[in-house]
Structures are given as structure tokens and as C-alpha cells.
């Protein structure tokens, strides 16, 4: 099966700025693919190339088997897009804007449209200029989701939405995915991405620095372990143990390389485990690891791990 | 302070007026506004200065002696020209000073009024519409500080303009262009600018939309121009109801009368106070006139790119239709008066010996030319609006539907041409109707309508230039306004400035036979149409090749 999105060595420059510096990205059909990266990393530029709005300088961007630039019009029958900062026509109501998009796509499903408007609690009679940021996003989300398409390209679609509406959004996306639709989701709401996306790619400074399934990536990361043992146990010097912290009441906190987990648990077991909590690495850790610049990447990851340990301690305190 | 209060434990100091004042942060905001306009305002001022002084210094070259000046007076002192640029004043000696004041005062004042309107709305309503003002107001900034800062910047711009105009006109030392008169001229122009700053300040309070605010103030300017035209031609008292009339009443380089300027200054103060009072009554972002809900579903008309283009430009086109209709109906009757003057002038025969046209026809041709150039403004706006839409991020989502780019631009070009054709028809028809009614000869309706519509190819060339830049160099698309401005200069001053024909030929309107004074000739119209089609065609190619950019 051909990938839904395949980008190879994509370069896009704006004057002296190299916005995309050899991006490679593959999204398989049926995936909900999380697309992450700090501000200005090139997420929106990549997405705008995929939509045929920007012309690549070099490299290829293939969408649903067609070239994103030359086959744009034909491809647009099969995809829908939600921008991160929706601008509406000031003198058109939200309902009119939604209908305009439906008519341009030629797939007007009135029932679906009304259903979505109700679920997102949107007032379609207000003029574009009077909507709040969140409500402008809703207009674009309804317009895109009402379309009967194979691919949804969502560029920070929920920015400005309240948590209630974010939940509705997650629900609808899960439904869409169940119907077999492919979704490319750029978002800063990491909890949302973690919930919705099986696969993620992280972009930094115009390059993809990490790509794969979340499970796979988690495997490469450290698991945080909180443990209380019957007998004291000396773990210093055991391979794969990092940031070991010893509490007064015999509780230990540490980060363990996933590949050494078995070995470490063996040591703990020998000392008699009273209680044990293991936290898989979060997407946030993963993201933060790539957030800093290349040189400080390791340090950033270490810092994150420390910060993470602190958080874990707090949550454990709450558990007790 | 009494001893009793002094012994009390220290209390938090009550907020001093300076800290809670409604104008807090004013100085910073004024500097900020000036920083944002550091190119825009100097360009306005420099442009106006160069146009004014450049024209003024050309008069002695065009009319080297008293005889030439007398001849100029004869050709220019007729109701038609009076309606366009104002009434001749003085004691019969058409001095260089009076030539300057008479030819330039009304026109330059109108341009300065536009500068005031655009600048004021840009710093008030446009800021609120973009929600930037909320960011500013959330800081320790007084409630009226943003509005007051905009007012101060515009007032300052007008004062500077008045001063540089006075210095610019006075310095070349043209005979009879006195220093006293130059200062009156500058002050008169600046005071009109102040009035329209006040008008824009009020309209900016009324609506939530910056374009509507500018348009409303622009409409007041158009009304002021027409009222003054009617007054100058028929009834001097009427001109006193127009801010432009107040400026004219100073009669620079003749009476040099400062007293009439009390009116515009007073009016400006009243309007600005009104704007502040209105500002007090409303919320940030809201207009005094509220916004109503609209339909929950799109009507049948909002189907594709043409439907969207129509909805986006409907208000502008309707406004222009009403404006041009009124313009035509008011100017039409002036035609019959023009004839009585022009026909008796021996000099007309001398200037245009080979023209077999009546006075009405000559004047009608001039008014139609000016009107036709005005009719190019909305079609160009239709095209350039697309650039603004693109920058605002509304074009990207549109073009991610299966809408080909060329169809999107093509639909807008179609609306642009149709709009131009419609407005030209309205212009010709209303002038014809007004003229026909006053002369009891309704054949004018047909003559005038056909003459007006014959300018459509020239209007389409202007649109085509806008489209070409939009397609290939979107960042400089707005430069296409220069062609409209140039065409206007050629139409108004081409003759009096003795511009070389090759330069004047750059205006597409120069190539259209000026009906009804001249006979219809299809060939130049066919050429202009071809140019317009070529420009549009090339623009459609360009739009397919370039990036869709935001900001």
C-alpha cells in the first residue's frame, strides 16, 4: 500500500532563511500521525507544502499518490485542512463559511454538518469578525470534518479551544480514524497527541529528528521507577540506572534504561519489593529531549529526566 | 498635611491622577504610532509637497506673460472647471499666486483629507479590529490613550504638512506667490485635514469594521466635494456647508484671509470631542452601531469563487453606485450652463480650431473622463483585496479545496470587469439624465452612457496591471494605484503642465477618444482591450506558479 504522505529531502527557503532543510516524512494510510516540533521548526511550512500552497525548492512531497504541487487541485478533492490560526471573512457568518467550503468541495452532507455544529456547540449565525479565537477554530474544524475525504491535515487545530471542546475534538478524530481516514495532526497539546496518535514525527530546525511509533520510541527512553524495598539495596554502579535518589524512609527513585529494566528489577527483587511504581516515558520527555539545540540535547534530556523525577515524587506523595 | 494624618501608620498611597489617568501611556503610544508610520507619513507628506510645489513652479513656464495668464483665465473660468477645481477669485488679474490657489487648493485639500482618514482609522479602528489594541489596553494604559495618540499623530502630520507646504510654496520666490499667501495655503489645506481627522475619529467609533469606517469618512469627503461644486457653480452660500469651501474662502495669494479657518479648527475640535464621548460609551472592539446575527446557512448565491467575490465586494460596489449616481445627477445639469460660457469664447476656437464640438460636449467629455478614472478605483480594489485576503490567511484554506487558482483569480477579475462596466454605465447614465433633464434633450442619456462605457478597456487595463502584480510580485501589488493617480494627474493637469505626449500616453485613459467631443474610434479600444486581456492572462499564469503567502 502506498503511503498517504511521503516527503523526501524536502527543502524550502524564504530568502536567506532555510525553513525546511531536507525533511523526510512518511505517513501510512489509516494512521493518526502526530507532527511535533517547537515554534518555528517548520511544521506549518511542511504542511503548506503538502497542501500545494508553497512550491518546494527541491525534494518531493507526495500526497495520496500525487505530487502535492502539480496535482494540487485533484488531491484537494480527497483532503481537508484546518489551519492553526483561522481567519474568517468578516461579513460572512460561520454557517455561510462552512457551506462555502462544502460547496467548493462538492461534498455537502447537510446532516453531518448540522451534527458537527451541534457537537461543537457552535453558533453559525454570527459574523466572522465577531467570533472568538476558539470559535473561529470550530468553524474551520466543522468545515473540514464535514467533508468526505481520505486525509485530514490539521495544523494545531485545537489552539484556543476549551478542554471540553478539545475532548469533543479527540472523540471526533478517533471516529474519523476508525472509518479509515488518515490524519496528520500538528499540535502542542502533547496529552492529546499521546492519546490520539500511534505514530509521531518530531521536527526541529527544518529537519525531522525523530520518527516512528510511540511504543518504539518509549522503548528507547528511560522508565521512571519508584520503589520501597524491605532491605537496603545498593544500586550505584548497576548499569542503566540514572538519577538515583534515596529517600529517608527507604523509598528509592530512579530512571532506568528500558533495556536494563529486567536486571535492575532483579536487584530490587533480591532486596524484597514492598511497593513498586514504574512510569513509562511521556511524550513530553521525548519532546523535551529534542527541544534544545543539537549540542545541548543530551543535557536537556538529562534536565528533563531530573524534572520528571521531581514530578513523579509529587504524584507518589499524593498516592500515599 | 496635618499632624494627625502624619502620625497614622503608613497607608498605601492613593492612586494619583497621573497613574490612573485615562491618558496614561500617551507619550509612549504616540512614539509607537510614529515609529509604525515612519515610512508611510513621510511618503504622504513628501508626495503631497512635491505634487503641489512641482505644479506651482510649472505655472510661470506654462504662462510666461500677462497675455498668456489672461488666456488661461478665459479657458478656465467656466462652470465645468469651477465644479471640478473651484471658483476663480481675485480682481480679474489671474496672477501666479491665484493660479496656484485656484488650481490646487481644493484638490490638495481633498488628498490631505484622505491622508487624515486613512491614518486615523489605521491607528484606531483597524487596531481594534485586529485585537492588537486589547494587548495595549491590558497594560497600564489609559482608556483614551490609544485614540488620543492616533489623534495627536494625525494632527501633528497635518501641522507638519501645513508648514512644509508653506515653506515649499514660498521658497521658489515665484512672482505673486507670497510668503503670506503660502502660509494661508498651507494652513487651509492642513485645517481641512484636521476636519477629516475628526470625521474619521467619529466614524471609527461607529462601526466594528475599519473599511466601513474609512468608507464612511470617504463618503463625507465626496459629499463635501459635491456640495462645494454645486455651491461654487450656483450658490456661494452652499459652499460654506463644505469644509473644502472653508479652505477656499481664505483666497490664498489674494485676500489671504485667516478668519474662515476658525470654522474647520472649531469643527475638528467638536468632532474629536464627540469621538471621545462615543469612545466612552462603548466596549473595546465594539462599535456604537452593533452587529446583527446573519443566516445560519449560505444562500444560493454563495456557491463558488464568484459568489464569494461578490459577497466580499458587494458593499463597496453598492456604495460606489450610489456615489457615482449622485455625482452624475449633480454634474449633469452643470453641462447646460457650461455651454453658455464656452461657446462665446473666441479663445476656444483659437485653442481647438479643428474641434467640431459644442460647449456641452466638450465639458461632458471632460467630466466623463474624470468620472471614468474614478470608476477604475473599485475594480482595482476588487483585485488588490485578494492580496489582503491572502495576507490575512483566508486564501490558503480556500485553495486547499479543489478550487484551481486560475479560477479563483479569474472569478475575481470577472467581477472586477463587470463592476467596472456597471459603474461606467451608472456614471454615463446619471450624467446623461441630469444633463438631459436640464436641457430637455434626453438623447444625452444614450450619448453619455455610450461615451462612459467606452472607457471600459482603459479601466480593464488598470485592473490588469493590478492582477499582473498580484500574480507575479504580490508584495508590490499596491503600486498599481500609481497608474490611477497618474491617469488623474494627466487628466487634470496634462494640458496645463504641458506634459510630453509620450509621457501622457502611459495613461490608458489618454487613448480613449473623448466622446462626445470627439468621434468614436474602435481601434484604440481594441488595442486597450488586448492589453487588458494579455495582462490578465499573464497574471493567471503567475498565480499558478507562486507561493501562497501569509503576511
Boltz contact constraints between the chains, C-beta under 6 A:
constraints:
  - contact:
      token1: [A, 51]
      token2: [B, 400]
      max_distance: 6.0
  - contact:
      token1: [A, 53]
      token2: [B, 396]
      max_distance: 6.0
  - contact:
      token1: [A, 53]
      token2: [B, 548]
      max_distance: 6.0
  - contact:
      token1: [A, 54]
      token2: [B, 547]
      max_distance: 6.0
  - contact:
      token1: [A, 55]
      token2: [B, 547]
      max_distance: 6.0
  - contact:
      token1: [A, 73]
      token2: [B, 402]
      max_distance: 6.0
  - contact:
      token1: [A, 73]
      token2: [B, 404]
      max_distance: 6.0
  - contact:
      token1: [A, 76]
      token2: [B, 400]
      max_distance: 6.0
  - contact:
      token1: [A, 76]
      token2: [B, 401]
      max_distance: 6.0
  - contact:
      token1: [A, 76]
      token2: [B, 402]
      max_distance: 6.0
  - contact:
      token1: [A, 77]
      token2: [B, 402]
      max_distance: 6.0
  - contact:
      token1: [A, 81]
      token2: [B, 400]
      max_distance: 6.0
  - contact:
      token1: [A, 83]
      token2: [B, 397]
      max_distance: 6.0
  - contact:
      token1: [A, 87]
      token2: [B, 392]
      max_distance: 6.0
  - contact:
      token1: [A, 87]
      token2: [B, 393]
      max_distance: 6.0
  - contact:
      token1: [A, 87]
      token2: [B, 394]
      max_distance: 6.0
  - contact:
      token1: [A, 93]
      token2: [B, 294]
      max_distance: 6.0
  - contact:
      token1: [A, 95]
      token2: [B, 296]
      max_distance: 6.0
  - contact:
      token1: [A, 95]
      token2: [B, 297]
      max_distance: 6.0
  - contact:
      token1: [A, 96]
      token2: [B, 298]
      max_distance: 6.0
  - contact:
      token1: [A, 96]
      token2: [B, 302]
      max_distance: 6.0
  - contact:
      token1: [A, 99]
      token2: [B, 297]
      max_distance: 6.0
  - contact:
      token1: [A, 99]
      token2: [B, 298]
      max_distance: 6.0
  - contact:
      token1: [A, 100]
      token2: [B, 298]
      max_distance: 6.0
  - contact:
      token1: [A, 100]
      token2: [B, 302]
      max_distance: 6.0
  - contact:
      token1: [A, 103]
      token2: [B, 303]
      max_distance: 6.0
  - contact:
      token1: [A, 104]
      token2: [B, 401]
      max_distance: 6.0
  - contact:
      token1: [A, 104]
      token2: [B, 403]
      max_distance: 6.0
  - contact:
      token1: [A, 105]
      token2: [B, 401]
      max_distance: 6.0
  - contact:
      token1: [A, 124]
      token2: [B, 296]
      max_distance: 6.0
  - contact:
      token1: [A, 125]
      token2: [B, 293]
      max_distance: 6.0
  - contact:
      token1: [A, 125]
      token2: [B, 294]
      max_distance: 6.0
  - contact:
      token1: [A, 125]
      token2: [B, 296]
      max_distance: 6.0
  - contact:
      token1: [A, 127]
      token2: [B, 291]
      max_distance: 6.0
  - contact:
      token1: [A, 127]
      token2: [B, 294]
      max_distance: 6.0
  - contact:
      token1: [A, 130]
      token2: [B, 291]
      max_distance: 6.0
